Amino acid sequence: MEHEKGRLAESQPSAARHVLAKLEEQRQPKTPSSNKPVDKDTADTAFTPRELQKALQPRPDTAAGADKITYSMIRKGATISPYKMEDLEKLQNEALRIMLGAPRWTKLVNMSRADLPLLAHRIHAMNTSLLAKTLSQTKYTTAARKVHQSLAHNEELFTKKTWAQKMAQGIKTLQMQTPLTARTTDAQHPDYQPPPPWQESDYHFSVTKLTASKRSLSADALAAQAQQALHAVNDRNMEVYFTDGSVDPNTHRAAAAFVHHTGTGIFRLPDHSSTLQTELAAIGKALEDALHKHKDILIHTDSLGAIQCLQQTHSGDNIRLITTIHANAQAIRRRNRNITINWIPSHTNITGNDLADTAAKDGLLLPTVTSHVVPSRAQVSSTAKKTCKQLCTQAVRSQIAEGSPSATWYGTATANTAPPDDTLTRRTRTRLHRLRLGYHCLAELNDTLPLTCEHCDTPSYTPLRHYIEDCPSTAPFLHRHAHDAPHILQQTDTNRLIQMVNAFRPPR
């Protein structure tokens, strides 16, 4: 007990001593009460949860355990040292080998294609997502200024390892300078007044659910249900708008549009805007146009995501865009006009929706941006994750260019194929990874060749190639018209590979 108290007091000087003092006092026999005032710091009272939590809470600088991981590695990922990063990277790689059933000599660049990027890149992605959230808030303007300055610094001249510099280095690694620089303060619209919780919504929402998914419905059934959704709201004596957004997946251009019987509004948004942003922008522009009219408003949209955003009372992303829509809605409601937003399924031969879709695609051809939108935090985070995977792919291609046999095998065998499905058993997935990775067998490393094939009893100096190219047991499953093992795997259907490894396990 004395040893434990001493160790606790040594690691927690301020809080633990206070707790230990109370322990000693509680062990002492109680004396009769006196008229002396009670000292609150030494009173014989029970511990509060706050005191125990404060005394026993682990500190960031606790000693590393058997796994060599300290709390500071996890809590201070932005400024983690290269040596601690190396320890964490080794642990991740060891876990990845266990998951894939691969031996310790498997190349890391090949395993990185299992949708698990380098730990350093993942930390850069998480920091980038955090910056996208914090730098758009007014209270973090100083931090935003420091990061933007570090992005412009020459690393050879500015060598001091500050927090902002390491953040900037991660941003440069992921090539996220442009999205983060474009993400300015995402504050709410000045004319928007947050409503009290008891106030009725400024919108009436109408969503007619389909009886089944769009894929499972026939064209006639889908068209009939689309007409039901279209006429779910009586549009008599109302200003009717159809809205839509469009994003080009190749050029990343974005546009929004609305269609009204008096005209069409087309707006080009900044590149890399998300689909949700284009749909919200289209609704917002329709409300802006309706401000100058006198009837109730009906907006038809094919975006359930946009409706869900407008139904939320508080938004953590796209704040400026959403509160601008709310501000226009509040202005319309003050004039005693109602707003109804109705969902209709897309691409179901509804004339207004088709016209809005065509107008949005025409907006992609506009030469300049006509409506500014702050890049969303979710968009920045998604782009950072995609970049991490691209860096892994580049690492494999670099190894192939340098002539690495295992990287060449993996790049060929996995071309145009997806990783094994998670619904497969672990044994099946491990055997498929064995074929995709193409690593040497243990007998090859121990120089105990030839190894006799357990399926056809043929001795071989290249056991895996024999299993794929020559073994008669696996011949019915493989497309052996190709000239070597990696190309045979590439041209063989995945389902046949699954059947083969379940019936005849590959050599290890």
C-alpha positions in Angstrom: 0.0 0.0 0.0 2.8 2.4 0.9 4.6 1.6 -2.3 1.4 2.2 -4.3 0.8 5.5 -2.6 4.4 6.7 -3.2 4.2 5.8 -6.8 0.9 7.6 -7.2 2.2 10.7 -5.4 5.3 10.7 -7.6 3.3 10.6 -10.8 0.5 12.9 -9.7 2.1 15.5 -7.3 -0.7 18.0 -6.9 -3.9 16.0 -7.1 -2.7 12.7 -5.6 -1.3 14.2 -2.5 -4.6 15.8 -1.8 -6.3 12.4 -2.2 -3.6 10.6 -0.1 -4.0 13.1 2.7 -7.7 12.3 2.8 -6.9 8.6 2.9 -4.7 9.1 5.9 -7.3 11.1 7.7 -10.0 8.6 7.0 -7.8 5.9 8.6 -7.3 7.9 11.8 -9.9 7.3 14.6 -12.6 10.0 14.8 -12.3 12.5 17.7 -15.1 14.1 19.5 -16.4 17.2 17.8 -15.1 20.6 19.0 -16.1 24.1 18.5 -13.2 24.7 16.1 -14.0 25.6 12.6 -13.8 22.8 10.1 -11.1 23.1 7.5 -12.6 22.1 4.2 -9.3 20.9 2.8 -8.7 18.4 5.6 -12.3 17.5 6.5 -13.1 13.8 6.9 -15.4 13.6 3.8 -15.8 11.0 1.1 -14.1 11.5 -2.3 -16.0 13.2 -5.0 -16.0 11.6 -8.5 -14.2 14.7 -9.8 -11.3 14.3 -7.2 -10.8 10.6 -8.1 -10.9 11.3 -11.8 -8.4 14.1 -11.5 -6.0 12.0 -9.4 -6.1 8.8 -11.5 -6.4 10.3 -15.0 -3.5 9.2 -17.2 -1.2 12.0 -18.3 0.1 12.4 -21.8 3.7 11.9 -20.7 3.2 8.5 -19.0 5.8 5.9 -19.7 5.5 3.7 -22.7 4.2 0.1 -22.2 5.3 -3.1 -23.7 3.9 -2.0 -27.1 6.1 1.2 -26.9 3.0 3.4 -27.3 2.5 6.5 -25.1 -0.5 8.7 -24.8 1.3 11.5 -26.4 1.6 9.5 -29.6 -2.2 9.3 -29.9 -3.1 12.7 -28.5 -0.4 14.7 -30.3 -0.5 13.1 -33.7 0.1 16.5 -35.4 3.6 16.9 -33.9 4.6 13.3 -33.4 8.3 12.7 -33.8 9.6 10.4 -36.6 10.9 7.9 -34.1 7.5 7.5 -32.4 5.8 7.4 -35.8 8.1 4.6 -36.8 7.0 2.5 -33.8 3.4 3.1 -34.6 3.9 2.3 -38.3 5.6 -1.0 -37.4 2.6 -2.0 -35.2 0.2 -1.2 -37.9 2.2 -3.2 -40.5 2.4 -6.2 -38.1 -1.4 -6.1 -37.6 -1.9 -5.8 -41.4 0.2 -8.9 -42.0 -1.9 -10.8 -39.5 -5.2 -9.6 -41.1 -4.0 -10.7 -44.6 -2.3 -13.9 -43.4 0.9 -12.7 -45.0 4.4 -13.6 -43.7 6.8 -11.0 -42.2 8.8 -10.7 -45.4 5.8 -9.4 -47.5 6.5 -6.0 -49.0 4.6 -3.2 -47.3 3.9 -1.3 -50.5 1.9 -4.3 -51.7 -0.1 -4.6 -48.5 -0.9 -0.9 -48.5 -3.3 -1.6 -51.3 -5.6 -3.2 -48.8 -7.3 0.2 -48.2 -5.0 0.9 -45.3 -2.6 3.8 -46.2 0.6 4.7 -44.3 -0.1 5.8 -40.8 1.7 9.1 -41.5 -0.6 9.8 -44.4 -3.7 8.9 -42.3 -2.6 11.4 -39.6 -2.1 14.0 -42.3 -5.6 13.3 -43.5 -7.1 13.5 -40.0 -5.3 16.8 -39.4 -6.5 18.2 -42.7 -10.1 17.3 -41.8 -9.6 19.0 -38.4 -8.2 22.1 -40.0 -11.1 22.2 -42.4 -13.4 22.4 -39.4 -11.5 24.8 -37.2 -10.1 27.2 -39.7 -13.5 28.2 -40.9 -14.5 29.5 -37.5 -13.9 33.1 -36.5 -12.4 32.2 -33.1 -9.5 30.4 -34.9 -8.4 33.2 -37.2 -5.0 33.4 -35.5 -4.4 29.6 -36.1 -5.6 30.0 -39.7 -3.2 32.8 -40.3 -0.2 30.8 -39.0 -1.0 27.8 -41.1 -1.5 29.9 -44.2 1.9 31.6 -43.5 3.6 28.2 -43.0 2.2 27.0 -46.4 4.0 29.9 -48.1 7.3 29.4 -46.2 10.4 27.9 -47.7 11.2 24.8 -45.6 14.9 25.3 -46.2 14.8 28.7 -44.6 12.2 28.2 -41.9 13.5 25.1 -40.1 11.9 25.5 -36.7 9.4 22.6 -36.2 6.3 24.5 -35.1 2.8 23.1 -34.9 1.7 25.2 -37.9 4.8 24.1 -39.9 4.1 20.4 -39.4 0.4 20.9 -40.2 1.5 22.7 -43.4 3.9 19.9 -44.3 1.0 17.4 -44.0 -1.2 19.6 -46.2 1.5 19.8 -48.9 2.1 16.0 -48.7 -1.6 15.4 -49.5 -1.7 18.4 -52.0 -4.6 20.0 -50.2 -3.4 23.6 -50.4 -6.1 24.7 -52.8 -9.2 23.3 -51.0 -8.0 24.6 -47.6 -7.0 28.0 -48.9 -10.4 28.3 -50.6 -12.2 27.3 -47.3 -12.8 30.8 -45.7 -14.8 31.6 -42.7 -18.0 29.5 -42.8 -20.2 31.8 -40.7 -24.0 32.0 -40.7 -25.8 34.6 -42.9 -26.2 37.9 -41.0 -29.9 38.1 -41.8 -30.6 34.6 -40.3 -32.2 34.5 -36.9 -32.0 31.0 -35.2 -35.6 30.2 -34.3 -36.6 29.0 -30.8 -37.2 25.3 -30.3 -41.0 25.7 -30.0 -41.4 27.7 -33.2 -42.9 25.9 -36.2 -40.6 25.3 -39.2 -40.5 27.7 -42.0 -41.0 24.9 -44.5 -43.5 22.2 -45.2 -41.7 19.0 -46.4 -43.3 16.3 -48.5 -41.6 13.0 -49.2 -43.4 10.2 -50.9 -41.5 6.9 -50.2 -41.1 4.5 -53.0 -42.5 1.0 -52.5 -39.0 -0.5 -53.3 -35.6 0.7 -54.4 -35.3 2.4 -57.8 -33.2 -0.5 -59.1 -35.8 -3.1 -58.3 -38.7 -1.2 -59.8 -39.6 -1.5 -63.4 -39.6 1.6 -65.6 -43.4 1.8 -65.7 -43.8 1.3 -61.9 -41.1 3.9 -61.2 -42.8 6.4 -63.5 -46.2 5.8 -61.9 -44.8 6.3 -58.4 -42.9 9.4 -59.6 -46.2 10.9 -60.8 -47.7 10.2 -57.4 -44.8 12.0 -55.7 -45.2 14.9 -58.1 -48.9 15.4 -57.3 -48.6 14.7 -53.6 -48.8 18.5 -53.1 -51.6 20.6 -54.7 -49.8 23.2 -56.7 -52.8 25.3 -57.5 -52.2 29.0 -57.0 -48.5 28.4 -56.2 -45.2 29.4 -57.7 -43.7 26.1 -58.8 -40.0 25.5 -59.1 -37.9 22.5 -60.2 -34.3 22.5 -59.0 -31.3 20.3 -59.7 -27.5 20.3 -59.4 -24.7 18.7 -61.5 -21.1 17.8 -60.9 -18.7 16.6 -63.7 -16.7 13.7 -62.3 -13.9 14.3 -64.8 -13.4 18.1 -64.7 -14.9 18.5 -61.2 -16.9 21.4 -62.5 -20.2 22.1 -60.6 -23.4 24.0 -61.4 -26.9 24.5 -60.1 -30.2 25.5 -61.8 -33.9 26.1 -61.3 -36.8 26.1 -63.7 -39.9 28.3 -63.4 -42.6 29.0 -65.9 -41.2 32.6 -66.3 -37.6 31.5 -66.9 -34.6 29.4 -65.9 -31.8 30.3 -63.6 -28.3 28.8 -64.2 -25.3 29.2 -61.9 -21.8 28.0 -62.1 -20.3 27.0 -58.7 -16.6 26.6 -57.7 -14.9 23.5 -58.9 -14.9 20.5 -56.6 -18.2 21.5 -55.0 -20.1 18.5 -53.8 -23.4 17.2 -55.2 -25.1 18.2 -52.0 -23.9 21.7 -52.3 -25.2 22.0 -55.8 -28.6 20.8 -54.8 -28.7 23.2 -51.8 -27.5 26.1 -54.0 -30.3 25.4 -56.5 -33.0 25.5 -53.8 -31.4 28.7 -52.4 -31.5 30.4 -55.8 -35.1 29.4 -56.3 -36.0 31.0 -53.0 -34.1 34.2 -54.0 -36.1 34.4 -57.1 -39.4 33.7 -55.2 -38.7 36.7 -52.9 -40.1 39.1 -55.4 -43.3 37.1 -56.1 -46.6 37.1 -54.2 -47.9 33.5 -54.1 -47.0 30.5 -51.9 -43.9 28.5 -53.1 -43.6 24.9 -54.1 -40.1 23.6 -54.9 -39.6 20.1 -56.4 -36.2 18.6 -55.7 -34.7 15.1 -56.3 -32.3 15.4 -53.4 -33.2 13.7 -50.1 -29.9 14.9 -48.6 -30.8 18.5 -49.2 -34.2 18.0 -47.5 -32.5 16.4 -44.5 -30.1 19.3 -44.2 -32.9 21.8 -44.2 -34.8 19.8 -41.6 -32.0 20.0 -39.1 -32.0 22.9 -36.6 -28.2 23.1 -36.3 -25.7 22.5 -39.1 -22.0 21.8 -38.5 -21.1 22.0 -42.2 -22.2 24.2 -45.1 -23.2 26.8 -42.5 -23.2 29.8 -44.8 -25.1 28.0 -47.6 -27.8 26.5 -45.4 -28.4 29.7 -43.3 -28.7 31.7 -46.5 -31.5 29.5 -47.5 -33.1 29.8 -44.0 -32.7 33.6 -44.1 -34.6 33.8 -47.5 -37.3 31.5 -46.1 -37.7 33.6 -43.0 -38.1 36.7 -45.2 -40.8 34.9 -47.3 -42.6 33.7 -44.1 -42.7 37.3 -42.7 -44.8 38.1 -45.8 -47.3 35.4 -44.8 -46.4 33.1 -47.6 -45.9 29.3 -47.3 -42.9 27.3 -48.6 -43.3 23.6 -49.5 -40.4 21.4 -50.6 -41.4 18.2 -52.3 -39.2 15.3 -53.1 -39.5 13.6 -56.5 -37.3 10.7 -57.9 -34.8 11.7 -60.5 -34.7 10.7 -64.2 -38.3 9.5 -64.3 -39.6 11.5 -67.3 -40.9 14.4 -65.2 -40.7 17.4 -67.6 -39.7 20.0 -65.0 -37.1 17.8 -63.4 -35.6 16.9 -66.8 -35.4 20.6 -67.8 -33.7 21.5 -64.5 -31.2 18.6 -65.0 -30.4 19.8 -68.6 -30.0 23.4 -67.3 -27.6 22.3 -64.6 -25.5 20.4 -67.1 -25.5 23.5 -69.3 -24.2 25.5 -66.3 -21.0 23.4 -66.3 -20.1 25.1 -69.6 -20.1 28.6 -68.1 -16.6 30.1 -68.3 -16.5 31.6 -64.8 -18.0 31.0 -61.3 -21.2 33.0 -60.8 -22.1 31.8 -57.3 -19.5 31.3 -54.6 -19.8 28.4 -52.1 -17.4 27.7 -49.2 -15.9 24.2 -49.6 -17.5 21.8 -47.2 -15.6 20.1 -44.4 -16.9 16.7 -45.5 -15.7 17.4 -49.0 -12.1 18.3 -47.8 -12.0 15.2 -45.6 -13.1 12.9 -48.5 -10.6 14.4 -50.8 -7.8 13.9 -48.3 -8.8 10.2 -47.9 -8.8 9.7 -51.6 -5.3 11.3 -51.9 -4.0 8.8 -49.2 -5.1 5.9 -51.4 -3.6 7.5 -54.5 -0.3 7.8 -52.7 -0.4 4.1 -51.9 -1.1 3.3 -55.6 1.8 5.5 -56.6 4.1 3.7 -54.2 3.2 0.4 -55.8 3.8 1.8 -59.3 7.2 3.2 -58.2 8.2 -0.3 -57.0 7.1 -1.8 -60.3 9.1 0.8 -62.2 12.2 -0.1 -60.1 11.8 -3.7 -61.1 10.5 -5.2 -57.9 9.3 -8.8 -58.7 6.7 -8.9 -55.9 5.3 -5.4 -56.7 5.1 -6.4 -60.4 3.3 -9.6 -59.5 0.8 -7.7 -57.2 0.2 -4.9 -59.8 -0.5 -7.4 -62.5 -2.6 -9.9 -60.5 -4.8 -7.1 -59.0 -5.3 -5.0 -62.1 -9.0 -4.2 -62.6 -10.0 -6.4 -59.6 -11.4 -5.5 -56.2 -10.0 -6.8 -52.9 -11.8 -9.9 -51.5 -15.3 -9.3 -50.2 -15.7 -9.0 -46.4 -18.6 -11.5 -46.6 -16.1 -14.3 -47.4 -14.7 -16.4 -44.6 -11.3 -15.4 -43.2 -9.7 -18.5 -44.5 -10.9 -17.8 -48.0 -9.8 -14.2 -47.9 -6.4 -15.1 -46.6 -5.9 -17.6 -49.4 -7.0 -15.1 -52.0 -4.5 -12.5 -50.6 -1.9 -15.3 -50.8 -2.4 -15.4 -54.6 -2.6 -11.6 -55.0 0.6 -10.9 -52.9 2.7 -13.6 -54.6 5.3 -13.8 -51.9 7.9 -16.6 -51.7 7.1 -19.8 -49.8 9.0 -20.6 -46.6 10.8 -23.5 -48.4 12.2 -21.0 -50.9 13.5 -18.8 -48.1 15.0 -21.7 -46.1 16.5 -23.1 -49.3 14.8 -26.5 -48.8 13.6 -26.9 -52.4 12.2 -28.7 -54.2 8.8 -28.7 -52.5 6.4 -31.5 -53.3 2.9 -30.2 -54.3 0.3 -31.6 -51.9 -2.3 -31.8 -54.7 -0.4 -33.6 -57.5 2.8 -34.9 -55.7 5.0 -33.1 -58.2 8.3 -31.6 -56.9 8.8 -28.0 -57.8 11.4 -25.2 -57.3 8.7 -22.5 -57.7 5.7 -23.9 -55.7 3.3 -21.0 -56.2 3.9 -20.8 -59.9 3.5 -24.5 -60.2 0.2 -24.2 -58.3 -1.1 -21.6 -60.8 0.6 -22.6 -64.1 1.1 -26.4 -64.0 -0.9 -28.2 -61.3 -3.6 -30.4 -62.9 -5.8 -30.1 -59.8 -6.2 -26.3 -60.2 -6.4 -26.4 -64.1 -10.2 -26.5 -64.3 -10.5 -23.2 -62.4 -7.9 -21.1 -64.1 -7.7 -19.3 -67.4 -4.3 -20.6 -68.5 -4.1 -19.0 -71.9 -2.0 -16.3 -70.5 1.8 -16.7 -70.4 2.6 -16.4 -66.7 1.0 -16.7 -63.3 0.1 -13.0 -62.5 -1.7 -12.7 -65.9 -3.5 -16.0 -65.3 -4.8 -14.6 -62.0 -5.7 -11.3 -63.7 -7.8 -13.0 -66.4 -9.5 -15.6 -64.1 -12.9 -14.8 -62.7 -12.9 -14.1 -58.9 -15.7 -16.6 -58.2 -13.6 -19.4 -59.8 -10.6 -18.3 -57.8 -12.7 -18.6 -54.6 -13.8 -22.1 -55.6 -10.2 -23.1 -56.3 -8.7 -21.9 -53.0 -11.5 -23.5 -51.1 -10.9 -26.8 -52.8 -7.1 -26.7 -53.1 -5.2 -24.4 -50.8 -2.2 -22.6 -52.2 1.3 -23.3 -50.9 2.7 -21.2 -48.1 
